[in-house]
Amino acid sequence: MSDFEELRQKLIDFRNERDWEQFHNPKDLAIAISIEANELLEVFLWKDFKEAKTEKVKEELADILAFCILLADKYNLNVRDLVLDKIQKNAEKYPVEKAKGTAKKYTEL
């Protein structure tokens, strides 16, 4: 069992032991991801990023990742494959010779 599969299974077990799957439909998982992402943003609000408390960043990032894994599971998506596919798509939209060192959107390159 891969580390990622072990992590996914621990999340599923944790959820199922508490009978929370009934609340984890795709819509609510997507909403939870958004809410947790905003809680992560709050860690940085009105501060230089160096002032953000690492422990709080870890906590909020863990929440986001957990909900992302659970949402991917709902659609039987392989997280490794979908991230690799997205990297490939981004490589096509942002070729190194045009994108290196710039934050411009691909439509502006």
N, C-alpha and C positions, 0 to 999 in steps of 0.2 A: 504494500500500500504506500503510495507516495505521501509526502508531507502534506501536500495540498488536499489529497483525498481524505487523509486523517483529519485535517482541519474541518473540511466540509462535513464529515461524518459526526464530529464532535458538536458542531453547530446544530445539525439535524437532531442528534440525540438530546441535546440541551432543550431545544424547542419542543420536541415530542414528549419529553418527561413532564413538561409543564402544560401540555395540551394547548400550545400556542399556534399550531399550524392553522387553526381556524381563523386566526387574525392575520396570517401571513399570505394573503392573496397578492398577486402581482401589483395591483394598484397601490395597496397599502405599503408594500415593501418599497416601491418607487418613492412614495411620499416620505417614508422613513429615511431613505437615503438622502433626499433633499433636506429634510429637517436636520439630520446629523451633519450634513455638509455645511449648513448654515451655523450650526454650533461650532464647527471647526473654524469658520470665518470669524466668529465672535472672539476666539482666542487671540486673533491678530488685530481686532478692532482698536483703533486709536493708538497703536504701538508700532514701533519698528519691529520687523519680524524677529529680530534677535532677542526681543523682550518676551516673546511668547513662551509660556511654560511648556517645556518638552513633555512633561507628564500629561498635561491636558491635551496636547496635540496627539499623543499616542492613544489616549482614551477615545477621542472623537474619531480618529482615523480607524481604530479598531471597530467602532460601531458602524462606520460607513462600509468598511470591507466586509463585515459580517452580513449586513443586509444585502450587499451586492452578491455575495456568494449564495445566499438564500434565494435571491431573485433569479440568478442564473440556474439554480437547481430547479426552480419551478418550470423553466422552459427546457430542461435537460440540455443546457448549454455547457460546453467544455470551456472553462474560463481560459485555460492556456491557449486553446485554439482561437477563441474570439479575440484575445489580446494580440496574438501573433498575426491574425488576419488584419486587425486594425493597424498594426505597425506596417504591414505591407502596403495597405491602402495609403497610409500617410507618407510612406517612402515614395510612392508614385506622385502624390500631390505636392510633396516637398522634396524635390531632388536636391542632393547635397550642393551641387553647383549653383543652384538658385537660392537655397534657403539657409545655407551656412552663415551663422552670425547675425541673422535678422529674425525679428519677431513678426514679420509681415504675414498676413493670411495668404494662403496659396493663390487666391484670386488676384493678389497684388504683386506676385512675383514675376 
